[in-house]
Amino acid sequence: MAFGHPPLVIVNPVSGPVAQRAIEQRRLGRALAAEGLEPHWFETRIDHDAGRIVAENPGAGPVVVVGGDGTIRNAVRELRGSERPLLVVPRGSGNILAHRFRIPTRLGAALQLLRRGEIREIDVGLCGDRPFLLTAGVGIDARVMREADRRLKQQVGKLAYLWGAARNLPLRHHDFTLEVDGIPREARACSVMVANVGTYIGPWVYPPRVDATDGQLDVALMRAETLDQGLDLLVTPFFREDVPNRGVEVIRGRRISVRAHEEVPLQIDGDDLGNHQEFSCLIETRALRLFVPRGG
């Protein structure tokens, strides 16, 4: 696959383990050169994220983001709805989007998708005016993200999510009012997740079978007030879709509103947004062009 315009390469210099950063940058330079690309890139800062870098460097060439899911989401803020494709080089603690689309974690293999991959059009969720690729959620998933802060994730990787989950046992439940495509309902759950792809709870991705190309959001109501619900919640990734699950109920729709009966933690793609009582989401169908392995 050839492009008439050079790619824009964006690197989050604080993604991944601290001890490997210098080594990673040398590897990145060599990997870019091996693909015939200029071995230079733009680095994100707290006050200058990937979205701003994309906006300041318009063009038709691909955008290569070397970082985690949060860095990717910031780039998507500017890329959604455009023809400019995105290549993800996963370097975060979760890398959920890369895992979902089987994007290689090795630098060279990921960069080769510019020539050997194909472009898939995927959906993007909107929570208010914030785009998300994975989930917007309230409850236990947001609490886990809050506990698994950046420093802990840099030190121990995915184990940070287990630590966050363990600190929130037993799971606290809340009463919610939902509206899915105009149909209201009441629910009690430890978490309400509106998913375009999914999110980590401990070592698993919840909900486990979400299609980011179906034009719908999956609303997962998670419960663990009884032993049966708790056990089903833990083994949800192994359930067939046609088997009743007492721990997770999934509803699908295009427009979702969620209101809790009290303020609860809210996260969007792993970013802690503080405590909120309500939020609304909708789906933008095929709004992002993403490099994936051929046939993946």
PEJOHU-V865828 format. One record per residue. N is the residue number from 1. RES is the residue in one letter. PHI is phi in whole degrees, -180 to 180 (none if undefined). BURIAL is 1 if it has 9 or more other C-alpha atoms within 8 Angstrom, else 0. Layout:
{{N;RES;PHI;BURIAL} {N;RES;PHI;BURIAL}}
This chain:
{{1;M;none;0} {2;A;-111;0} {3;F;-126;0} {4;G;-81;0} {5;H;-126;0} {6;P;-68;0} {7;P;-75;0} {8;L;-97;1} {9;V;-105;1} {10;I;-123;1} {11;V;-123;1} {12;N;-90;1} {13;P;-72;0} {14;V;-108;0} {15;S;-77;1} {16;G;83;1} {17;P;-61;1} {18;V;-60;0} {19;A;-66;0} {20;Q;-102;0} {21;R;-64;1} {22;A;-63;0} {23;I;-63;0} {24;E;-61;0} {25;Q;-67;0} {26;R;-65;0} {27;R;-63;1} {28;L;-63;1} {29;G;-59;1} {30;R;-67;1} {31;A;-66;1} {32;L;-64;1} {33;A;-62;1} {34;A;-64;0} {35;E;-92;0} {36;G;76;0} {37;L;-106;0} {38;E;-64;0} {39;P;-80;1} {40;H;-141;0} {41;W;-157;0} {42;F;-99;0} {43;E;-105;0} {44;T;-77;1} {45;R;-135;0} {46;I;-58;0} {47;D;-98;0} {48;H;-152;0} {49;D;-84;1} {50;A;-63;1} {51;G;-63;1} {52;R;-66;1} {53;I;-65;1} {54;V;-62;1} {55;A;-62;0} {56;E;-82;0} {57;N;-130;0} {58;P;-68;0} {59;G;164;0} {60;A;-107;0} {61;G;-74;1} {62;P;-63;1} {63;V;-110;1} {64;V;-106;1} {65;V;-112;1} {66;V;-104;1} {67;G;170;1} {68;G;-97;1} {69;D;-63;1} {70;G;-67;1} {71;T;-65;1} {72;I;-62;1} {73;R;-61;1} {74;N;-64;1} {75;A;-66;1} {76;V;-63;1} {77;R;-53;1} {78;E;-97;1} {79;L;-87;1} {80;R;-61;1} {81;G;83;0} {82;S;-105;0} {83;E;-87;0} {84;R;-76;1} {85;P;-83;1} {86;L;-114;1} {87;L;-113;1} {88;V;-100;1} {89;V;-112;1} {90;P;-68;1} {91;R;-144;1} {92;G;-100;1} {93;S;-90;1} {94;G;-105;1} {95;N;54;1} {96;I;-68;1} {97;L;-61;1} {98;A;-62;1} {99;H;-62;0} {100;R;-62;0} {101;F;-103;1} {102;R;58;1} {103;I;-79;1} {104;P;-62;1} {105;T;-88;1} {106;R;-76;0} {107;L;-53;1} {108;G;-61;0} {109;A;-65;1} {110;A;-67;1} {111;L;-66;1} {112;Q;-65;1} {113;L;-63;1} {114;L;-60;1} {115;R;-103;0} {116;R;-110;1} {117;G;-89;1} {118;E;-131;1} {119;I;-101;1} {120;R;-110;0} {121;E;-89;1} {122;I;-121;1} {123;D;-79;1} {124;V;-128;1} {125;G;-89;1} {126;L;-125;1} {127;C;-113;1} {128;G;64;0} {129;D;-106;0} {130;R;-100;0} {131;P;-73;1} {132;F;-143;1} {133;L;-103;1} {134;L;-100;1} {135;T;-145;1} {136;A;-118;1} {137;G;-153;1} {138;V;-123;1} {139;G;108;1} {140;I;-64;1} {141;D;-63;1} {142;A;-69;1} {143;R;-66;1} {144;V;-62;1} {145;M;-63;1} {146;R;-67;1} {147;E;-72;1} {148;A;-86;1} {149;D;-72;1} {150;R;-57;0} {151;R;-64;0} {152;L;-67;1} {153;K;-65;1} {154;Q;-66;1} {155;Q;-83;0} {156;V;-126;1} {157;G;64;1} {158;K;-64;1} {159;L;-62;1} {160;A;-61;1} {161;Y;-71;1} {162;L;-63;1} {163;W;-62;1} {164;G;-62;1} {165;A;-67;1} {166;A;-63;0} {167;R;-73;0} {168;N;-111;1} {169;L;-93;0} {170;P;-70;0} {171;L;-71;1} {172;R;-90;1} {173;H;-107;1} {174;H;-136;1} {175;D;-95;1} {176;F;-129;1} {177;T;-114;1} {178;L;-114;1} {179;E;-136;1} {180;V;-116;1} {181;D;51;0} {182;G;85;0} {183;I;-101;0} {184;P;-85;0} {185;R;-162;0} {186;E;-101;0} {187;A;-152;1} {188;R;-122;1} {189;A;-158;1} {190;C;-86;1} {191;S;-159;1} {192;V;-120;1} {193;M;-113;1} {194;V;-101;1} {195;A;-114;1} {196;N;-99;1} {197;V;-124;1} {198;G;160;1} {199;T;-149;1} {200;Y;-84;1} {201;I;-125;1} {202;G;64;1} {203;P;-88;0} {204;W;-106;1} {205;V;-101;1} {206;Y;-122;1} {207;P;-63;1} {208;P;-79;1} {209;R;-125;0} {210;V;-117;1} {211;D;-103;0} {212;A;-82;1} {213;T;-127;1} {214;D;-98;0} {215;G;74;1} {216;Q;-136;1} {217;L;-100;1} {218;D;-102;1} {219;V;-98;1} {220;A;-102;1} {221;L;-99;1} {222;M;-105;1} {223;R;-135;1} {224;A;-152;1} {225;E;-83;0} {226;T;-119;0} {227;L;-62;0} {228;D;-62;1} {229;Q;-64;1} {230;G;-62;1} {231;L;-66;1} {232;D;-65;1} {233;L;-62;1} {234;L;-65;0} {235;V;-102;0} {236;T;-49;1} {237;P;-60;1} {238;F;-100;0} {239;F;-73;0} {240;R;-76;0} {241;E;-65;0} {242;D;-89;0} {243;V;-97;0} {244;P;-59;0} {245;N;-122;1} {246;R;-80;1} {247;G;-96;1} {248;V;-137;1} {249;E;-115;1} {250;V;-117;0} {251;I;-119;0} {252;R;-115;1} {253;G;-172;1} {254;R;-101;1} {255;R;-128;1} {256;I;-128;1} {257;S;-129;1} {258;V;-131;1} {259;R;-130;1} {260;A;-89;1} {261;H;-81;1} {262;E;-156;0} {263;E;-71;1} {264;V;-137;1} {265;P;-63;1} {266;L;-124;1} {267;Q;-128;1} {268;I;-129;1} {269;D;51;1} {270;G;88;1} {271;D;-89;0} {272;D;-75;1} {273;L;-105;0} {274;G;83;0} {275;N;-94;0} {276;H;-140;1} {277;Q;-102;1} {278;E;-152;1} {279;F;-157;1} {280;S;-133;1} {281;C;-135;1} {282;L;-145;1} {283;I;-109;1} {284;E;-107;1} {285;T;-76;1} {286;R;50;1} {287;A;-92;1} {288;L;-132;1} {289;R;-100;1} {290;L;-123;1} {291;F;-72;1} {292;V;-137;1} {293;P;-62;1} {294;R;-62;0} {295;G;75;0} {296;G;-86;0}}
